[in-house]
Amino acid sequence: MGFDLNAFIKQALEEDIREGDHTSLATIAEDEWGTAILKVKDDGVLAGMEVAKAIFNHFDHSLHFDQILNDGDQISKGQEAFKVSGKIRSILSTERLVLNLMQRMSGVATTTAQYAQAIAHTKAKVLDTRKTTPLLRWFEKEAVKIGGGVNHRFGLYDMILIKDNHVDGAGSIEAALNRTHDYLTFKNLDLRIELEVRNFEELQQALDHGSLDRIMLDNFSPADTKKAVELIAGKFEIESSGGITLETIAAYAETGVDFISVGALTHSVKSLDLSLKVVSS
């Protein structure tokens, strides 16, 4: 199921405006036109330009969006990202939604870029997770891509990821994998299968069984990850996961894994400081 950006914008504006932006209606004449500029107040990676354009266009087709920078651009304090011209009431009514999303997305993109750069000398790719803000997952995952990362599954519906609780609930890795294949056959589904392992015993069970696409090494040390890679390489894709930080990610990437998932890309980033200022009327 694709993401309906316009439906989201409509709901977000309803949350904020409802029957009217009474402050703007009270203070700004209906026919007052002007220009506002998005000003950068932090260093980082810009994200959300296309989203901003869509918000302005959804709310008021007469607004003119003059794009100066692009998604993915490295930005620094003092730069200008875009200008928007038209009815000042329309600009002010959409200002907060634009800023909230762009600040959040730019924060995610900036953090992702730092992780991606730290492992750029390896073949490994940095992955996001489902540790996202409810209902903002599409924006945060778009920002991960803008920052140079790769999206993992979008949700529970588009991939099989058998984690520790699933294994424990099923009773064993063999049971979890067997039931998964039975389920996919019964439902006539073609989904990729990933299995999380916690130690070398579970890894060997996974290798003995096979019938999967990717093995996730959960909370392995870099040294143990390297040993595991030697056992898995050429058989399945390999992903490292579990508390990996900007300081440790290179050590994991250098072991030869294909992917490294990092929840911190989305669950604890600092939003970038951006502001929208009316400069003429």
C-alpha positions in Angstrom: 0.0 0.0 0.0 1.5 3.3 -1.1 1.7 6.4 1.1 -0.9 9.1 0.3 0.9 12.3 1.0 -2.1 14.5 0.2 -4.3 12.6 2.6 -1.7 13.1 5.3 -1.4 16.8 4.6 -5.1 17.2 4.8 -5.3 15.5 8.1 -2.3 17.4 9.5 -3.8 20.8 8.5 -7.1 19.8 10.0 -5.3 19.0 13.3 -3.7 22.5 13.3 -6.3 24.8 11.6 -9.7 23.3 12.0 -12.3 26.1 11.3 -9.6 28.7 10.8 -6.2 30.2 11.6 -7.8 32.9 13.7 -4.6 34.8 14.4 -3.7 35.2 10.7 -7.4 35.9 9.9 -7.5 38.6 12.6 -4.2 40.3 11.8 -3.5 39.9 8.0 -5.7 41.4 5.3 -7.1 38.8 2.9 -5.5 40.5 -0.1 -2.0 41.0 1.6 0.7 39.3 -0.5 4.3 38.7 0.4 7.3 36.5 0.3 8.8 34.3 3.0 12.3 32.6 3.0 13.3 29.4 4.6 16.5 30.2 6.5 19.0 27.6 7.7 20.2 27.9 11.3 22.1 24.6 11.6 24.7 22.7 9.7 23.6 19.4 8.2 21.8 17.7 5.4 18.6 19.2 3.9 15.5 17.1 3.6 11.8 17.7 3.0 11.9 20.2 0.1 9.4 18.1 -2.0 7.2 17.7 1.1 7.2 21.5 1.6 6.3 22.1 -2.0 3.4 19.7 -1.7 2.0 21.3 1.5 2.0 24.8 0.0 0.4 23.5 -3.3 -2.2 21.5 -1.4 -3.3 24.5 0.8 -3.2 27.2 -1.8 -2.5 26.6 -5.5 -1.7 30.2 -6.1 1.4 30.1 -3.9 4.7 30.3 -5.9 7.5 28.1 -4.6 11.0 29.1 -5.7 13.4 26.3 -4.8 17.0 27.3 -4.1 18.5 24.2 -2.6 17.7 20.5 -3.1 17.0 17.5 -0.8 20.4 15.9 0.1 22.3 19.2 -0.1 24.9 19.8 2.6 23.7 23.0 4.3 25.2 25.5 6.8 23.9 28.2 9.0 22.9 31.3 7.1 21.9 29.7 3.8 18.4 30.1 2.2 16.6 26.9 1.1 13.5 28.3 -0.7 11.3 31.3 -1.1 7.5 31.1 -1.2 5.3 34.0 -2.4 1.6 34.6 -2.4 -1.1 35.3 0.2 0.6 35.9 3.6 -2.4 34.2 5.3 -1.7 31.0 3.4 2.0 31.1 4.1 1.5 31.6 7.8 -1.2 28.9 8.1 1.1 26.3 6.6 4.4 27.5 8.2 4.4 25.2 11.2 3.5 22.0 9.3 6.3 22.7 6.8 8.8 23.4 9.5 7.9 20.5 11.7 8.4 18.0 8.9 11.4 19.6 7.3 13.2 20.0 10.7 12.6 16.4 11.6 13.5 15.0 8.1 16.6 17.1 8.0 17.7 15.8 11.4 17.2 12.2 10.3 19.0 12.9 7.0 21.9 14.5 8.8 22.3 11.7 11.3 22.1 9.1 8.5 24.7 10.9 6.5 27.1 10.7 9.4 26.7 6.9 9.7 26.9 6.4 6.0 30.1 8.4 5.7 31.7 6.4 8.6 31.3 3.2 6.5 31.8 4.6 3.0 35.1 2.7 2.7 33.3 -0.6 3.0 30.5 -2.5 1.1 28.1 -2.2 4.1 25.0 -0.2 3.9 23.3 1.5 6.9 19.7 0.5 7.4 16.8 2.1 9.2 14.4 0.2 11.5 10.7 0.4 12.5 11.7 2.6 15.5 9.9 5.6 14.0 7.4 8.2 15.1 3.9 6.8 14.6 2.3 8.0 11.4 5.6 9.8 10.4 7.4 6.6 9.2 7.2 7.5 5.5 8.8 10.9 6.1 11.5 9.5 8.3 12.4 6.7 5.9 12.4 9.1 3.0 14.9 11.2 5.0 17.1 8.1 5.6 17.3 7.6 1.8 18.1 11.3 1.3 20.9 11.0 3.9 22.5 8.1 2.1 21.0 5.2 4.0 18.8 2.3 2.8 15.3 1.4 3.9 14.7 -1.9 5.7 11.1 -3.2 5.6 8.5 -0.5 5.8 6.3 -2.4 8.2 5.2 -5.8 9.5 3.4 -6.6 6.2 6.2 -6.5 3.6 8.8 -8.9 5.0 9.3 -11.8 7.4 11.7 -10.9 10.2 11.9 -13.7 12.8 13.3 -12.1 16.0 14.1 -13.6 19.4 10.5 -13.4 20.7 9.3 -15.2 17.6 11.9 -18.0 18.1 11.1 -18.3 21.8 7.4 -18.3 21.1 7.7 -21.0 18.4 10.0 -23.1 20.6 13.1 -23.2 18.3 14.6 -21.7 15.1 13.6 -24.8 13.2 10.0 -24.6 14.3 9.9 -20.8 13.5 11.3 -21.3 10.0 9.1 -24.4 9.2 6.0 -22.6 10.3 7.0 -19.5 8.3 7.3 -21.5 5.1 4.0 -23.3 5.8 2.3 -20.0 6.3 3.7 -18.4 3.2 2.7 -21.4 1.1 -0.8 -21.4 2.6 -1.2 -17.6 2.0 0.5 -17.8 -1.4 2.8 -15.0 -0.3 6.3 -14.2 -1.7 8.1 -12.4 1.1 11.8 -12.4 1.9 12.8 -14.1 5.2 15.2 -12.7 7.7 16.2 -14.5 10.9 17.8 -12.9 14.0 20.4 -15.0 15.9 21.8 -14.3 19.3 24.8 -16.6 19.4 26.8 -19.1 17.4 24.6 -22.0 18.4 21.6 -20.3 16.9 23.7 -19.3 13.9 24.6 -22.9 13.2 20.9 -23.9 13.5 20.0 -21.3 10.9 22.8 -22.5 8.6 21.7 -26.1 9.0 18.1 -25.3 8.1 18.7 -22.7 5.4 15.6 -21.6 3.5 16.0 -17.9 4.3 17.4 -14.8 2.7 19.2 -12.9 5.4 20.7 -13.5 8.9 20.8 -10.8 11.5 23.6 -11.0 14.0 22.1 -9.4 17.1 24.5 -7.9 19.7 27.6 -9.7 18.4 30.9 -8.1 19.1 32.9 -7.0 16.0 35.3 -10.0 16.6 32.4 -12.4 16.8 30.8 -10.8 13.8 33.9 -11.4 11.7 33.9 -15.1 12.7 30.2 -15.3 11.8 30.7 -13.6 8.4 33.3 -16.3 7.6 30.6 -19.0 8.3 27.8 -17.2 6.4 29.5 -15.5 3.5 28.2 -16.6 0.1 25.1 -18.3 1.5 22.9 -15.5 2.9 22.9 -11.7 3.2 24.3 -10.6 6.6 23.1 -7.8 8.8 24.5 -6.5 12.1 22.2 -5.0 14.7 22.1 -4.1 18.4 23.3 -0.9 20.0 25.7 0.0 17.1 26.8 3.6 17.4 28.6 6.1 15.3 31.8 5.3 17.2 31.5 1.5 16.6 29.8 1.2 13.2 33.1 1.2 11.2 34.4 -1.8 13.1 31.3 -3.8 12.2 31.3 -2.7 8.6 34.9 -3.8 8.2 34.0 -7.4 9.1 32.3 -7.8 5.7 28.6 -7.6 6.7 26.2 -6.4 4.0 24.0 -4.3 6.2 24.0 -2.5 9.6 20.7 -1.5 11.1 20.7 1.5 13.4 17.6 2.5 15.3 19.2 5.8 16.3 18.7 7.1 12.7 15.1 7.8 13.6 14.3 7.2 17.3 16.6 9.8 18.9 17.8 12.4 16.4 18.0 16.1 16.9 15.8 18.1 14.5 17.7 20.7 12.5 16.9 24.4 13.3 15.1 26.0 10.3 12.9 29.1 10.3 10.5 30.6 7.8 10.5 34.4 7.8 8.3 36.8 5.9 10.6 39.3 4.3 8.3 41.4 2.2 4.7 42.3 1.8 
